[in-house]
Amino acid sequence: MKLSLDALQVLDAIDRKGSFAAAANELNRVPSAVTYSIQQLEQDLDVLLFDRSGHRARLTAAGYELLSEGRHLLRAAADLECRIHQVAKGWETELRIAVDTIIGAEKLFPLLDQFYQLESGTRIRIQTEVLAGGWDALLSERADLVIGASGDPPAGGGFASFLLGRLKFSFVAAPSHSVNKEPLPLTEASILKYRAISVADSSRRLPPRTVGLISGQDVLTLPSMSAKTAAHIAGLGVGFLPSNMAEREAAAGRLNILPVENSKAAGDALVAWRSNRTGKALRWFLDQLQQPEIARSLLSDQLESSTGNKNPPPVRSSKEK
C-alpha cells in the first residue's frame, strides 16, 4: 500500500496550520522532513498534491480529495486505537441489546446517554424482539443482553436473569368497535366473534408463542406493540395491551378498557444475559437496570409521565348498557 497514516497526518497538519514550517513545528519535525514526506507521497501516488507555482504551495484537486478522504481514515485509526485500549481494560468492542417491543427501544435513550458519558469506546447495537424472540436472541448469540424477556429460558442453562418488574394487561377496543355493545364482563364466546390484534413472535429457533388469543379467533398479526396499539385505535380488532399503554389511550379517548371474565394474568419482565459474559459494558447496564427508578421508567408509560396526566382513564363498567 502506497498510503501511510503518517503521510496523511503530515498532509492534515499542513492544511490546518497553513504552511510546511508550521506543520513541522506541530509535528516536532524539521521542515525538510515534512517536505520529504510530501514529495515521497507524491512520488508513490504519481500525482501532484501541491501546486508550487505561486508564492505559497496550495493543494491541487487531487490533494484536496486525498485530504478529505484521508481524514476519515485518521479518525477511524484514532477510534480503533481508543477501542483497543478500552478492550484491554475489559470493555467490549460492541454490546448488542435486545429490547422487547412491549417496552420499546426509545425508553433506553436516557440510559444510553449516561453510558456514552463514560467514553468507554463500546459500540451499542439495539434491536427489538417479541415474546420468545428475546431468549432466542441470547441462544443464537444475536444479543448479549435482553431487556423485557418473558417466559422460561431455553433448556440447557447458561443464562442468568433478574426481575425488572411485572406488567399488567387490559382488554381494549376502539370506542366505535361493535364489541362495546356486548354484555359485560366480556366472555370468551363474545370476544371470539371479533378479530384479535396480535404481535408476531420474533423467535427464529425457539417455538413461537402466542398470548391472549382464543382458539379459532380471527387474528391480525403485526410486527410491534406500537403497530398493535395503532390497529386497536383504528378499530381493526380487540385484545390486550399493557395497562400503562391502555390507560394512556383511554385517557385520550382513543380506546375503551373493557372488563373481561378471563383477564390476562400479569407477566414478569426480565433482564437476561449469558452467565459467562463479564464485560464492563454489560456489567454497567446490569447495575443500572437493578436500580428501582430505572426499572420503573422502563415499565411506565413514557408519554403519560412526561405530560403529568393523572386523570383516571374511562373504563366501561359492567353496569353500563
N, C-alpha and C positions, 0 to 999 in steps of 0.2 A: 504493500500500500504506500502511495506516494504522499499521502497526507499524514501529519502528526499533530497531536494535541498541542505540543509545544509551539509549532509553527502557527497554529490558529490563535494561540494566546498572544503571540507577538503581533500578529495582524490586528487582533482586537485591541491591544494596548495602543498601537499606532493610531488607530481610528479614534479611540476615546481621548487620548492625550494630545492629538493634533500634530505630532512630529515624531521622527525616529528618535531624536535625542530624549524627548520627554518619556517616550515608551521605554527606552533603555534605562532611564532613571527609576521608573516604576518597577521594572523587572530586575533591578540590581545587576545590569549588564553594561558593558561598554557599548557605545553606539555602533562600532564596527561589527560587533556580534549580532546586533539586531539587523543591520544592513545585510550581513551574510546570510542570516536565516531567511530573509525575504527573497534574496537572489537565488538561494538554493531551492526554495519552494517554487519560484517562477520557472527555474530550470527543470525541476522534476515534473511540473504540470505542463510545461511547454506553452505557457501563456504569460502575458504581462499583467501583473496585478496593480502596478502603479504607473501612472503617466508622469514621467520625469522631465517632460519638455519645458515646463514652466519653472518659476522660481521655487515652487513648493510641489513636492510629489503628491499626486492625487490618485485615488483609487479608480481603476478602469471599471467598465461594466462587469467584467469577469471578476475583478477584485471585490466589488460590492456583493455579487452573488455568492462568492466564496465566504465572505464575512458574514452575510445573513444566515446562510445555512450552517456555517461553522459555529456560530454562537449557539445554535440548537445543540450541536454536539458537545460543546463546552459545558452547557448547563446539564445535559444528560450525564456527562462524565462526573461532574461535581455531585450530582444527585446520587449516582451509583457509589461514589466514594463514601458519601454520608450513610447510605443504606448498609454498605458493607461493615462500616464501623458499628452501626447500631445492631446489626445481626450478631456481630461478635459479642455485643453486650447482652444478648438474649432477646432482642426484639425481632419479630417475624418480618420477612420481606413483604408478605401480604396476609391479611386476615379476612376470610370470607364469612360474612354474617348472613344467615337466612332468617328472615322475619316473617312470621305467619301473617297472612293478609288480614286476619282478624285484629291485629294490632296496627299494621301499616308502617311502612318504612319511614314516613315523614316524622313519626314520633321519635325517631332516633336522632334527628338533626341536632337538638341541644347537646346530647351526649357526644356526638361526633365533634361538635365544636370544641368541647372540653378536651377531647382526645387529641385533636390537632394542635392544641396549645402545648402539648408535651414535645412536639417536634421529634417524634420517635423515628420517623422515616418509614414506618409501616404503612403500606397502602391498604385501603379498606375497599372491599367489594361487597355491595349489598344486593341481595336477591330476595324475592318473595316466594313463599311456599304456602301450601294449603293442606290442612289435616295431616295425613301420614307423610306428606312431602317433606316436612321438617326432619323427621327421623331418617327418611330416605336420603336426604342431602348429606346427613352425617355418615350414614352407612356407606354411601358411594364416594365419600370424601369430596363432594361438591361444596361443602360448607365446613367450617371449623367450629362454628358457634350457631346455635339456633335459639331464637327468642320467640316464645309463644308455642312451643311444641305441645302436642296434646296426645293422650293415649299412652299406651305402653311402648317402651323402647324395643328395638328389634332383638330377636333371640341371639344369644351368643355373648352378651355382655360387652364390656369395653367402653361403656358410656356412663357419664355422670350427669346429674341434673339436680336442680332445686326448684322449689315452687316460687314462681313470680307472683301469682295471685289467682283468684278464682273469678270466672266470668259468668254472669247471669244472662239469661236469654229471655226475650219477649216475643210473642207472636204478633205479627204486624200485617197490615193491609192498607192500601190507599183508601182515603175516605169515600171514594166513588166506587170501590170494589163491591161486588154483589155479596161477598161473604159477610159484610156488615149487617145484612138482613137476616142472617141465621140466628136461631136462639142461642143464648149464652148460658154457661160457658160452651165453647165450640167442642163438639165431639169429633172423633176421628172420621165418622161417617159424613159429617158436614164438611170437614176440611177436604176429604177425598174428592169432592165434587170439583175442586178448583186446582188450577196449576200451581205447583210449588216452584219457588225460586231457589236454586242451589248454587254452590261454588264447587268447581271441579277440583278433586284431589290432585295434587301435583306430583304424587309419587310415581317413580319410574320403575322401581324394582319391588317395593313392598306392595301388598294388596291394597288397592284404594279403599277409602272409607266413605260412607255417606252418613249424615247426621240429620235427624229431624224429618225424614221422609217416610211416607206411608206406602206400603207395597201396593202397586197398581196405580199410583198417582202420576198424572202428567207432570213432567219436570222441564223447566228451562234452566240449563246449566251455564253458568258464567265464570269468567276467569278470576274474579277478585271480589272482595267484600264491598268495595265501593260500587262496582257494577251491579252487584246484587241489590244493594240499597237503592240505587237509581231505578232498577227494574221494579222494585216494590212501589216506589213513588209513582212510576208510570202506570201502575195498575196492571202489570203483566202477570202477577201471581201473588201468592201468600207464602208465609213461612216465618222462621225465627231469625231474629237479629240479636247481636249483643245488646243487652238492655241499655247501655250508655248511648249507643247509636240510635236505638229505637226511641228513647226518651227525647233525644235532641230533635229528631224528625217529627215526633208527635207534638213537641212544644211549638214547632214551627208550623204545625197544621198540615204537614205533608203526609203523615201516616197516622193510623189509629192503632193503639195497642189493645188487643182483644184477649180476654181470659179464655183459657182452654182447659178441657178436662185433664188431658195428659200433657202437662207442661214439660219442657225440656230441662233436664237437670243441669245445674251449674257445672261448668267444666274447669279443670285445672289448666292453667297456662304455665308451662315450664320453661326454664332456661336449661339447655342441654349442650353437651360438648363431649368430645372424645377424652376419656380419662387420662390418656397418656400424653396429652398436649400440655406443655408447660411454658409456652412463650409469654413474654411480658405483656404484649398487647391483649392476648386472651385473658390473662390474669387481671389486667386493669379493668376490662369490661365486666368480668365476673364480679369483681369487687364493687363496681358501681351499681350493677343490676341487683345486688343484695341490699342496697340502700332503700328503705321503705318509701321515701318520697319519689325516687326514680321509678320504682315499680308502680306506684300509684299513677304517675304521669303517663306511663305506657299503657295502662289499662283503663284510664279515664278517657272521656271524650274530649279531644283537644279543642274542638270548636266551641263546645259549651263552656269549658273552663276559661277560654280566652275572652268570652263575652260576658262572663259572670252571670249567666242566665240561671236564676234559682227558681223560676216558676215551675210548678209541677206540671208534667205533660198530661194532656187529656187522655183518659182511659175510659173506654166504653164499658159501663157497668152491666152486669148480667140482669139488672132490673130494667134496663132500657129496652124499649120496644122498637 
